[in-house]
């Protein structure tokens, strides 16, 4: 596909609106959105809005068909249900912008910053654009690709749930922790993109190209992957359905390795690890189970403290009453695992998936006074998925839970004193009797959580009393 069609752009001369004219268009559009008298929907079709600062503006339902908005500043701008058909927003700053349900067919977002943006149910499919030339004949307008162009975008934590992105270009895109649940990415080009921690549950990846992509910690449960290409894609730590692991689509992907736990080799590994622990690392060998598939096994009571278990698959594994203090289980798949009563002090569970796991009465407090410097090592659960997990009576003093998914989790009577819960999702969580004293709770919405008897919750600001003579 051609990279540019400058001759067509010159012929049509995208018009840059006069500042006073633009200000009036925006004022009337605000009235239109609020259903005020005299309001008028903003029509900015084929306008040149490049490099302008339109941050925090409300352009919901505005028409920006074919507009040039290159390198514009659009932080937290609302384009909800707006028409951005074949618009050019390359290198634009759209941090926190709302493009939900917008018509983004054929849009160019190459190099744009969509961090924390909302594009849920947006339409980013292929498009063609025509405009009448000076002779009165329709002529195709083709600034870069008429397929939606999202190459090299930064869309960390962006919400693309339910969006239509088929046949789009997302090469080298950064979609870290993005919500891509239910998204249609059929025949999309995602080569060398970063999808670390992304949620692709129920996504349609039919015939998509994910060659060289990084999917560590991504959730691919119930995703359609038939015909997709995963050549060299890193799926270690990704959450996959059992049947997906056997799919031909993944035969050239980088996947966890299954290990025969019934053999003497594994027993020797545990014995060497115990010797390494007992001798303060002078003898024996530290256990290395990185990228291993140990799902549905019985490992109750084992001592794997300080073991290397990054991206380990422990789905439905019984680890009850095990010693895992300071073990590295970053990106591990621990769905439905039994970790009840475990010693998990100082553990690294960053971006691990613990959906439905049992951590009742587990100890996830800090390991204190380590080494000559006497430093503390807190348990790290940053960005971990703990949806519907059982953490009742668990010790989480000082634990790091930044951005963790705790929706529907049972945290009743848990000790979260001093924990870092900034940005965590606690919707429907049970916090009855929990201790949140000195916990960091920035960005937490407790509206749907059960809070009876919880300690240390932020006080709601008192409603100011109306003074006499104040407006009613």
N, C-alpha and C positions, 0 to 999 in steps of 0.2 A: 504494500500500500504506500502511496506517496506521503512524504513527510509534511509537505506544505503545498499550498496553491496560492502563492502570493499574487499571481496575476489576477485571480478571481477576487481577492480581497481588495486590490487596488481599484478594480472596476466598480465594486459596490461601495467603497469608501464607508466603512463603519463609522457612524457619527458619534462624536464625543459630546454629550449634552452639556449645555451651559450650566454652571453651578447653581444659578438661581432657578433654572428650569428643573434641574434634578431635585432640588430642595422642595419645590412645589409638587412634583410628582410623588415624592415620598410622603409629603404631608397629606395629600389627597388619598394616598393608598392607606395610610394609617386610619383615616376616617372610613375607608371602604372596609377594612378588616374589622373595625369596631362597630360597623353598621351605623356610622354617624352620617348626618345630613351632608349632602354634597360630596360624599366620598366617591373615589374613582379608582378602579383597579389600575395598578402601574403597568404600563406597556413600555418595555425597554428592549424590544426586539431589535436586533442588529445594532444595538448601541455599543459604544466603546467605553467601558467602565474600568479599564485597566488601571491598576495602581491606586485606585480610590480606597478610602477607608469608609466602609459601610458597616462596621462592627456594631452589633447590638440592634441593627435595624430590623423592622418587621416587614419582610417581603413575602409573607405567606400568600400563596395563590397569585403572585405576580407573574407576568409573562416576560421572560428573558430569552425567547427563542433566538438562537444564533448570536447571542450577545458575546462580546469580548470582555472578559473580566479577569484578564491575566494579572497575576501578582497583586491582586486586590487584597485588602485586609477585611476579612469577613468573620471575625471572631464572634461567636455566639449569635450570628445573624440567623433569622428564621426564613427558610425557603420552603416551609411546610406546604405541600401540595402545589408548589410553584412549577412553572413550565420553564425548564432549562434545556429544552430540546436542542441538541447540537451546540450548546454554548461552550465557550472556550475559557476554562478556569485554571489553566496550567499555572503552577507555582503559586496559586492563591493560598491564603492562610484562612482555613475554615475550622479552626480549633473550636470545638463545642458547638458548631453550627447545627441547625436542625433542617435536614433535607428529607424528612420522613414523607413518604408517599409522593415525592416529587417526580416529575417526568424528566429523567436524566438520560434519555436515549441519545446515543451518539455523542455524549458529553466528553470533553477533553479535560481531564484532571491530572495530567502528567506532572509529577513533582509536587502536587498540592499537599498541604498538611491538614489531615482530617482527624487529628487526635481528638478522641472523645466526641466526635460528631455522631449525629443520628441520621442514618439513611434507611431506617426500617421501612420495608415494603416499597422502596423506591424502584423505579424502572430504569435500568441501565443497559437495556438491550441495544441491538444494532439499529441504525437509523440512516436515512438519507435526507438531504436538505436541498430544497430548490428555492430560487428567488428570481424574480423577473429582472432581466438585464435592460439596458437602455433601449433595445429594440422591441421590448415588450414580450420577449420570449423567456420561458422558464429555463434557468440554467442551474446546474448542480453546483452547490457550494460545498467544498471539501477541504476545510482546514483539517489538520491531521485526523487520521482514521475515523471513519463513520461508525466503526464499532466503538463502544465506550472505551476510552483510553485512560487507564488508571496506572500506567507504568510508573514505578518509583514513588508512589504515594506513601505517605506516612499516615496510617490509620490505626494507631494504637488505641485499643479499648473502644473503637468505633462500633456502633450498633448497625449492622447490615441485615438483621434478622428479617427473613421473608423477602429480601430484595431479589429482583430479577437481574442477573449479571451474566447471563449466557453470552458466549462468543466475545466477551470483553477481554481486554489486555491488562493483566495485573502483574507483569514481569517485575521482579525485584521490589515488590510492594512489601511494606512493613505492616502486617496485620496482627501484631502481637496482642494477645488477649482480646481480639475483636470477637463480637458476637455475630457469627455467620450461620446461626441455626436456621434451618429451613430455607436457606438461600439457594437460588438456582444458578449454579456455576457451570452448567453443562457447556462443554466445548470452550471454556475459558482458558486463557493462557496465564498460568501462575508460576511459570518457571523461576526458580531461584528466589521465590518469595519467602518471607519470614511469617510463619503462622504459629509461633510458639504460644502455647496456652490458648489458642483460638478455639471457639466453640463451633464445630461443624456438625452438630447433631442434626440428623434428618436433612442434611444438605444434599443437593443433587450435583455430583461431580462426574456425571456420565461424559466420557470423552474429554474431560479436562486434562490439561498438561501441568503436572506438578513436579516435573523433573528438577532435581536439585533443591526442592523446597525444604525448609526446616519446619517440622511439625511436632517437635518435642513438647509433650504435655498437651497436645491438641485433643479435643474430644470428637471422634469420628463415629460415635455410636449411631447406628441406623442410617449412616450416610450411603448414598448410591454411588459406587465406585466402578461400576462396569465400564469397560472401555477406557478408563482413565490411565494416564501414564505417570508412574512414580519413579522413573529412572533416577537412582541416586538420591531420592528423597529420604530424609532422616525421620523415621517414625519411631525411634526409640523414645519411650515414655509417652507415646500417643495412646489414647484409649480407643481400642478397636473391638468390634464384635468378633466372636470366635470364628464365624464363617468368613469374615473379611480377611483374617490372617491367612486363610487358605486360598484366597482369590488370586487368579493369574495376574490381576492388575498390580499386585504387590511383589511379584517375583523378583523385580530388580530394585526394590526399596531396601533401605537399611532397617532391619527389624531386630527385636530381642531374640536371644538364642535360648532354646529350651534346654533344661539341664536334667539329667537323670538323677533324682534324689535317692533312688533306691540303691545306688552303687556305693562301693567303698570309697570312691573318689570324693563324694560329698562329705561323708563322715570324716575323712582325713582332713578336708578343708576346715571343718568345724574344730577338729582337734588341734590343728596348726594355729587356728585363730585363738583358741583358748590359751595355748602356750605363748602366743605373742602377747596376749593381755597379761598373763601371769608374770611374764618376764620383763614387763615394761618395754616391749618391742625388741628386746635383745635376741630372743629366740622365736622360732615359729614364723608364721606368715600371716599378715593381716588379710582377712577375708575380702575378696573382690568378687562381688556378684553383680557388677554393673551390667545392665542390658540383658539380664537373665530372666527367663520365664519360669517362675516358681508358683504359678497359679494353682489354686485348689489343692494345696499341699498342707500337711500337718507339721507345723514348726513350733508348736506350743512349748514354751519354756526354754528355747534355745538362747544362747548368749552370742549376740552379734553386735555387741557394743562397739562403736567406732568403725563398724564395717562399711565398706564401699558398696552401696546398693543403688546407685543412681539409675533412674529409668528402669528399675526392676519391675517385673510384672508379678504382682502378688494378689491378683483378683481372687476373692473368696478363699484366701489363705488363712489358716488358723495360726496366729502369732500370739495368742493369749499368754499373759504372764512372762513374756520374753524380755530379754535385756537388749535394748536398742539405743541406749544412751549415746548421744553424739554420733550416731550412725548417719550416713548421708543417703537419704532416700528422695532427693530432689527428683521431680518428674515421675515418681513411681506411680504405678497403677495399683491402688489399694482398695478398689471398689469392693464393698461388702466384706472386707477383711475383718478378722477378729483381733483387735489390739487391746482388749479389755485387760485392765490390771498391769499393762506393760510399763516398764521403765523407759520413758521416751525423753528423759531430760536432755536438753541441748540438741535434740534431733534436728536434722535438716529435712523438712518436708515441703520446701519451696516448690510451688506449682504441682505438687502431688495431687492425685485424684483419690479422694477418700469418700466418695458418694456412698451413703448407706453403711459406712464402716462403723464398727463398735469400738469406741475408745472409752467406755465407761470406766471410771476410777483410774484411768491412765495418768501417769505423772509426766506432764510436759513442761515442767518448770525449768529454770535455768540451772546449768551446772556452775557452781560457784567456786571462786578462789582457785582458778586454774593456773598452774605454773608459777614461776618466780614473780610475775607481775600481778598475780592474784586477780585475774580478770574473770568476768562472768560470761558464760556462753548461753544465750537464751534459745529456746526452741524456735525454729524458723518455719512458720507456716504461711509466709507471704504468698498471696495469690493461690493458695491451696483451695481445692474444691471439697467442701465438707457438707454439701447439701444433704439433708436428712440424716446426717451422722449422729451417733449417740455419744455425747461428751458429758453425760450426767456425772456429777461428782468428780470430774477430771480436774487436775491441778494444772493451771495454765498461767501461773504467776510470771509476769514479765515476758510472756510469749509474744512473738511477732506474728500478727495476723493481718497485716496490711493488705487490703484488697481481697481478703478471703471470702469465699462464697459459703455462707453459713445459713442459707435459706432452709427453714424447716428443721434446723439442727436442734437437738436436745442438749441444752447447756444448763439444765436445772441443777442448782446447788454446786455449780462449778466455781473454781477460784480463778477469776480473770483479773485479779488486782495487778495494776501496773502493766497490763497487756497493751499492745499497740494494735488497735482495731480500726485505725483510720481507713475510711473507704470500704470497709467490709459490708457485705449484704446480710442483714439480720432479719429479713422479712420472714415472718411466721416462726422465728426462732423462739424456743422456750428458755427464758432466762429467769424463771421463778427461783428465788433463793440464791441467785448467783451473786458473787462479790466482784463489783467493777470499780472498786476503790482505786483512784489514781490511774485508771485506764485512759488511754488516748482514744477519744470517741469522735473525732472530727469527721463530718460527713456521714454520720450514722442516722438512719431513719428508724426510730423505734415504734412507729405507729402501729405496725402489725405484729409486733413481738409480744410475748407473754411476759409480764414484768413483775407479777405479784411477789413481794418480799425481796426483790433485787436491791443490792446496796451500791451506792456510789454513782447512781444515775445523775446526769446533768439536770439541774433544776430548770424548770420552765420559767421564763421571765414573767414576773408578776404583771397583770393587766393594770396599766396606770388608771388611777381614779380620775374621773372628769371633774375639772374644777368648775365652780359656779360661773355661768356665763359662757361656757364652751359650747360649741355647736353640737347638737344632738346627732 
